[in-house]
Amino acid sequence: MADTIRVGIIGAGWPGSAHAKGYQQAGGYKLAAVADLIPQRRKSLMGEFGIPVEYADWAELIADPNIDLVSVCLPTDLHAVAGLAALRKGRHVICEMPPATNAVEARRMETAAAKEGKTLLYAAQRRFGAAEQAAHQAIAKGYAGEIYHARASWTRTRGIPIGTGWFTDGARSGGGALIDLGAHMLDLAWHLMGQPVPRSVFAAGHQKFQSLTPAEMKNNVEDSAFAILRFEGGKSLELACSWAINQPPNQNGTACRVYGDQGAVEVYTPRGPVLYRGFEPNGRAKEIQLKQPKSGGHMALMRHARDCIVRGAAPISGPATGSGLMRMLDALYKSIATGKSISLT
Ligand SMILES: NC(=O)c1ccc[n+]([C@@H]2O[C@H](COP(=O)([O-])OP(=O)(O)OC[C@H]3O[C@@H](n4cnc5c(N)ncnc54)[C@H](O)[C@@H]3O)[C@@H](O)[C@H]2O)c1
């Protein structure tokens, strides 16, 4: 492979464009082709990023021999289909989140990446944001002591995604708010905790806002979900997510707090990520603003992808992470369906 990595983007919605920008900012890539069934979407990406070649269907793009790396930005039910086909054609893959609609698909991708010896990275962009990177570094250095609990949420007051019509169709999306928003926050909190081995999960899901989607659109998924996960060593994680919920205005958005025996880290504050330590008997603590790296978001993700492909760096959000995340999500959905706690041992 030449020094410049030739990229094909399949799926030209918001994530396709975010990937293109990330490659451009990271450097070392050539945006070689785009595929999307909607001509206007691919034309718009070609115009914005100077992409020379277009295809309609993703299968045509992955067959193009002038492509080294494929960004899979398709509806979630096509992640594994297209990701597997691309890996088997000898392409590296960066796949959007969630990794797949279920753990079986994610495992197939993991196996194929290993067999083909190709890089498979998931666009777990919350691991690559500047605030999240700073939080991870502080926790990994032990500044909060031993981590035993995390609380993560992404609760939108109103914001059911429409896309091209598949988000609310469980067979195509794998689920609702939990797999769409919850997956990102679960992934972030799990990452900050050092990816402990999950032992059991319990979750509840609700669908209360079906009336907010157009009547002709299939909507058979949860619009909010709440969960608790237990890990090895008794560590625990609370997760809350919603596409739609009635809540105070200041609750709209994301929160992620990680608790240790020496301190705590809050990732999202108006001042950026903050470490609290040196707790006094009255509960006061020192507040330390964490320094954020210059490179964040998709630029950082694409830089990391280059390190994996060219220098064999260990992936921060690779195949095993994708399978592990999907295993937890499958168990959470099983818990919602059965009303029971689900063991993962
Ligand atoms: N990381 C994030 O923050 C984030 C944000 C939004 C979406 N996503 C994920 O990205 C993926 C895509 O989401 P989206 O919002 O762009 O959805 P979307 O429905 O807006 O776009 C999907 C695109 O895929 C195209 N497509 C479908 N079948 C195709 C085929 N056979 N060949 C070529 N193109 C085809 C469609 O024409 C459409 O343009 C989903 O998995 C979603 O969960 C991630």
The ligand as a Gaussian input file, in Angstrom:
#p B3LYP/6-31G(d) Opt

LIG

0 1
 N      -21.539000       8.474000      15.427000
 C      -22.617000       9.266000      15.432000
 O      -22.740000      10.234000      16.186000
 C      -23.697000       8.984000      14.470000
 C      -24.587000       9.982000      14.143000
 C      -25.550000       9.685000      13.218000
 C      -25.611000       8.416000      12.685000
 N      -24.735000       7.448000      13.056000
 C      -24.787000       6.106000      12.489000
 O      -24.352000       6.189000      11.132000
 C      -25.106000       5.303000      10.322000
 C      -25.813000       6.093000       9.214000
 O      -26.706000       7.032000       9.810000
 P      -27.299000       8.289000       9.022000
 O      -27.775000       9.236000      10.048000
 O      -26.354000       8.787000       7.994000
 O      -28.553000       7.586000       8.290000
 P      -29.296000       8.087000       6.975000
 O      -30.490000       7.229000       6.824000
 O      -29.477000       9.575000       7.022000
 O      -28.244000       7.803000       5.806000
 C      -27.904000       6.513000       5.375000
 C      -27.401000       6.634000       3.950000
 O      -27.056000       5.338000       3.472000
 C      -27.435000       5.269000       2.104000
 N      -27.599000       3.877000       1.676000
 C      -28.526000       2.975000       2.090000
 N      -28.376000       1.812000       1.429000
 C      -27.324000       1.969000       0.588000
 C      -26.686000       1.145000      -0.363000
 N      -27.117000      -0.107000      -0.592000
 N      -25.631000       1.624000      -1.038000
 C      -25.210000       2.895000      -0.848000
 N      -25.795000       3.753000       0.042000
 C      -26.836000       3.294000       0.733000
 C      -28.723000       6.038000       2.044000
 O      -29.026000       6.456000       0.721000
 C      -28.468000       7.199000       2.981000
 O      -27.947000       8.335000       2.345000
 C      -26.045000       4.583000      11.285000
 O      -25.496000       3.384000      11.726000
 C      -26.182000       5.548000      12.451000
 O      -26.517000       4.891000      13.663000
 C      -23.776000       7.720000      13.922000

